[in-house]
């Protein structure tokens, strides 16, 4: 029995050491981003450069022609409502929406056709291949349709905007893109997941992650001048830049071999010397932000599938697809993008350490013996991790509170464990999927089911 307890003592000690050092490295990395965010805020206040408002982007001075691309596979449940809502919301004088579908997805085709028959601004584009292929392949079909219409009509589009079939678009976003693309090659606005009353914890954990990502991390990335990945929705890119990307890829701008073509597209803009910007604008000086809203996966199964796709595409495949880039800023940000898959073993071992320490304490209590004391150096590491975790939760609370209010901010603290649970199982699925891709399995559109809000007036 003594030998078994000594064995458990060793496991508890070594797993705690590994997890503590891993958490400390990640915590310092996050703290560096927080400090950069604080410096950015101080500089903005010093320069008196406030947050832009929609009055700065009047409709009267919009002069571009914008194509909105919405790829769809098996989206009959939401695409019709999304198209109708979009038609009634956008505030821009010259735009057209291209909805992509597949010849073997009759329900989605019918839903798009029903809307297109009532409004000429919606055009159905059929992919020449049966679905599902990849989202990038569907976007390339839409790109070819945009070029064909431009040539036939003798009027070129100036920008492409990307959206998904479940998105609630913001009325002013096309106005904002129109003005900002005059001095930038690409624009990304925030994505704010909609709170789902039926899934406060699973769907809700996306609220916390996007509030931090689009409230803190992307603004820092933009301020540093590092490559800015797209979120796949709420992003616009100039036709000129997209044409340059298409030229470098054999005629199409979206890489149909990529699982995360949106992320990769933003980095490609940077690689070609273009300028991408992240913009947080407000409707009014004290009003809500101009942002894209949508419901995110509400069940553990669908959340794990979506997170696995992101991990496979960004944390695994992008190591060899896009590599690195010149300069410490891009190295740092890309390492942060890819550290997710590296953090999972640390997280898993931390939970093992927690269980093992509990068992160890119980056995020593039962035997009436004293467990081995924790060395002073390890105590300092543990204290530092507690402080870093407390700071991390305070930052998350404030980011969520600013975007959603105190109620969601309070829920964001326990939702950390939901996010960890999803990430652990998503990492396993991502590794299996990536191994299959390395063996030559074709890339497929691994999408999840969506739903569209019925109380749109409140969004």
N, C-alpha and C positions, 0 to 999 in steps of 0.2 A: 504493500500500500504506500509506503514511504517513497518507493521508487516511482510509482505512478504520480504521486503528488509533486515530486521533484520534476517529473517530465512535464506536467501541466504548468508548473511554475515557469519552466523554460519557454514553453509556447506563449504563455501570457506576456512574459517579459519581451520576447523578440517581436511578437506581433505588435505590441504597443510601441516599441521603438520604431519599427518600420512605418506604422501608420502616423505616429507623431511627427516624424521627420517629413513624410509626404505631405501631411496637412500644413505643416509650417511653410514649406516651399510654396504650396498653392496659396496660402494665406498672404505671404509676402508679395507674391505676384499680384493678387487682387488689391492689396493695399497700395501698391505702386500705381495701379489704375485709378484708385480713389484719390490719391494725392495729385495725379495729373488732372483729374476732374476738378478738384478744388482750385488748382492753379489756373485752369481754364476759366472757372467762374470768377476768380479775382481779376484776371486780365480783362474779361468782358465788362465787369463793373468799373474797372479803372478807365477803360476806353469809352465807357457809357454806350456800349453797343448792346442794346436791349434785344429781346426776342422779337422777331418780325411778326407782324399781324397781317391778316388777309387784306386789309385796306392798302397795304403796300403793293398788292398785286391786282390792280383793277382789271375788270373784264374788258373795258373799253380799249385798253392798250395791248390786248392779246393779239398777236399777229401770226402765230404758228398754226400748223395743221397737224393734228395728233391722231395717231392710230393706237387704239387700246386693244391689246391681244389677250384673249381669254381661252386658253386651251382646256379641253374638257374630254374626259373619258368616264362614262357611267355616272353622269351628273344630272340625270333627268329630274331628280328630286329637288334640285336647287337652282339650276341654270336659268329656268324661265323667270323665277322670282328675282334672281340677281339682275338679269338683263332689264327687266321692267323697272326695278328700283334705280338702276344706273341711269337709264334714260331720263328719269325724272329728277335726278340729282345733280349731274355735272353742270357747272356754270362755265361754259366755254363756247365761243361762236362756231368753231370748226373742228369737229372730231368725228371719228367713225370707229365702231367696235367690230372687231373680227373675232368671231367665236369658232374655235376649231373642234371638229368632231370626227368620228371614225365611221366608215361605211357599215361596220357590223354593230353599231350602237344606235339602233333605230329610235329608241326612246329619247335619247339626248338630241338627236337630229330633229325629231318632231317638236321638242320643247323650244329649240332655237328657231326653227322655221315659223312657229306660231308667233313669236315676237317679231322676227324679221319681216313678216308679211304686213305688220302694222306700222313699222318704222324703218325707213330706208337707211338709217344710221347703223343698223345691225346687219352684218353680213355673215352668212354661214360659209365656212371653208371646210371641205372634206379632205382629210388626210388620204393620200393615195394608198397607204398601207392599212390593213386591218389592225384593230387595236387589241390590247394595248401595246404600243411601242414604248417610247419614253416621252416625257413632257417636252424635252428639248426637240424631239422629232416633230411633235405637234406644233411647237412654236416656229420651227423652220417652215412648215407648210403655211402658217399664217404670214410669215415674213415674205414668202414668195407671192402670196396673194396681195400683200401691200405693194410690192414692187410692180406687179402686173397692173393694179389699179392706177398707180401713179403714172405709168407709161401710157395706159389707155386714155386717161383723163387729162394728161399734160399738166398735172399739178402734183408736185412732190409733197410728201409728208415731211415734217421737220423733226418729229419725235415719235418714239414708240413707248407705250406705257404697258406694264405687265400687271395683270390681275388674275386671281383664281375665281372659280365658279361660285364660291361661297362668300366672296368679299362684300362687305358693305363699304362702298366707296365714299370718300368725302366730297361734298359738292365743290369745294374750292381747289381740289388738288391739281386739276388740269391748268387752272390759272397760275398756280404756283410754279408748276413745271415750265409753262410757257415763258415766264419771266426769268427763271433761274438758269434755264438751259442756254440763255444768251451769253452767260459767262462760265458755264460748266458743261462738261460732256455727259454727266449723269447725275441724277438726283434720287435720293432715298428719303422717304418720310417715315415716321414711326408706324409700327404695327401694334395695335392694342387689342389683345384678345377680349372678346365679350364675356362677361361673367355669366356662367351657365347655372341657373338655380338648381338644376337637376344634377349637377356635378361640381359642387363647390371645391372638391379636393383634387380630383384627377384633372379635369379641365382647368380648374383654378390655378394649378401650379404653373401653367403657361403664362398666366397673368404676372406672376412674380418674376419669371425668367425674362419675359419681354420687357417688363418695366425696368429691369436692371440693364438688359442688353441695349434697348433703344433709348433708355433714359440716361445711361452713364457710359457704357462701353463704346457704342458707336460715336457719340459726340467726342469722346477722347480720341478715338481712332481718326476721326475727321480732323481734329485739332492738331494731331501729330503729323498729318499728311501721309498716313499709311494707306495702303490699298483698302478700299471700302467694299466689302461684299454686299451684294443685293439680298434682300429678303424674299425675292420672287414675286412680291406684291408691293404696291405702293412705291414703285420705282419707275423712273423714266430715263431714257437714254436717247441722245440725239441720233438722227438717222445717219449723219456723217460718221459718227463714231461706230455705230453698228455696222455700217458698210465697210469700214476699215477692218473690223473684227471678222466680218464675212470674207473679205478678201484674204485674210491670213489663214482662213479655215476652209478654203476651197469653195467659197460661194455661199455658205450658210453661217450665221453668227452663233447659233446655239449648238453645242457639242452633244450630239445624240448618244454618245457613249458615256455621258456623265449622269450620275444620280442627282447631283446638286448643281444643275446648270446655272442657276441664279447666283449662287455663291461664286462660282468660277467666272461668270461673266463680269462681275464687279472687279475681280482681281485682274482680269484681262484688260479692262479699261486702264488700270494703273500701269500694267506691263507695257502698253502701247503709248505711254506718256500722256494719257488723258487725265482729266480731273473729275473725280466723283465727290459729291458733297452730301452730307447728312443734314437735313434741315428740320428743325422743330419750330414750326410757326403756330401762332394762336389765332383762333377765330376773331377774338377781340383782346384788348390788353389783359383782361382778367378772365378770359374765356377758355374753353377746352382747346386742346391741340388739333391741328389738322393731321388726321391719322386714318389709316385703314383699320377697320374692325371686322372681326369674324369669330365664329364659334370654333374652338379647337376640340380635338378628340376628347370624348367624355367618359370613355371606359379604359380600364387598364390595358386591355388587348390592343385597342387602336392607338393609344398613346405610345405603347412599346413599339408598335410597328413604325409609327412616324419617327420616333426618336432613333430607332435603328437605322432608318434610311438616312437621316441626317448624319449619324455617326459614321456609317459606311462611306458616304460621299465626302464628308468634310474631314473627319478625324483619321480615316484610313486611306481612301483612294487618292485624296489630294496630295498626300506625301509624294507620290510619283507623278501625278497628273500635272500639278502646277509648281511643285518644288518650293523653292524659296525665292527671295528677291533681294536686290541690293539694299543695304542700309539696315541699321539696327531696329528701326521702327517697324518695318515690315516683318523682319525676323521675329520680333517680339509678338506682334499681333497674330501672325500665322501659327506661332508656337502655342499661343493661347487658344486658337481655334482647334488645334489638334491635340491639346492636352487632355481633352475629355476622356479619350480611350485609355490614356495613361493613368488618369485619376481613378478609374474604376477599380483596379486592383487595390489601390490604397484604401478606397472606401470599403471594399469587401473585407479586407484584412482588418480594418478598424472595427467592423461589426464582429468579426471572429475574436478580436482582442477583447471586446466588451463582454461577450459571452464567456470566454475563457477566464477572464478575471473574476466574473461572478462565480463560476464553478470553483475556481481556485480559493476564493474567499470562503465559500461554503464548506469546502473540504477541510481547510485549516480550522474553521470554527468547530466542525464536527470532531476533528482530531485533538482540539485543544492546543494547537500549535500556532506560532506566529508566522505569517507570510513574510517573504523577503522584503526588506524595505526598498523603496524607490530611490535610486541614486540622486544626488543633488542636481547634477546636470540634466537628468531626465525630468526632474521636477520643474526646472526652469523652462524646458521645452513645453511641458504640459501647461504651465501657467501662460506662456506666450500664446499657445494655441487657443486657450480659453479666451484670452483677450482678443485675439484675431477673430474668433468665432462671434464673440459679442459685438465687435465692430461690424462684422459682415451682416449680422442680423439687423443692426441699427440702420445700416445703409439700405438694406433691402426694404425694411419697414418704411423708410422715408421715400424711396423711389415708388413703392406701391401706393403709399398714402397720397403722394402728389398726383398720381394718375387715376386712382380709383377711390380714394377716401380711407378713413380710419378702419372701417370694418374689414375690407380686404387686406389692409396692411397687417392687422392683428392675425388674420388667418394665414398670412404668408409665413409666419414663423413655424408653426407645426407642419405647414405644407412642404418644408424642406425635406422631411422624411418621405413624403410621397414622391417628390422629385428624385430622391436617392433610390427609392425602390424601382421606379420606372427606368432610371438610368442603368441600374445593375442588370436588369433583364434585357434592356435594349442593347447593351454592350455584347451580351452573349449572342443575341440574334445578329448583330452587326458583324461579329467575327465570323460566324457561320456563313453569312451572306457574302462577305468579302472573300472568304476562302473559295466559295463557289464561283465568284467572278474571276478569281485568279486561275481557276480550272477551265475557264472559257464559257461559263454560263452567260447567256445574253442578258443585257440590262433591260429590265422591264419597269413600267410605271407601277410602283407599289403604293397605290393611293388608299386613302381611308374614306369612309362614308361621311358626308357632310350634311348639315342642316342650316337653313337660312332663317333669320329672325322674322317673326310675324308682326311684332310691334316696332316697325321700322321708324316710326315718327319719334320714338324715344332714343334712337341711336345717333 
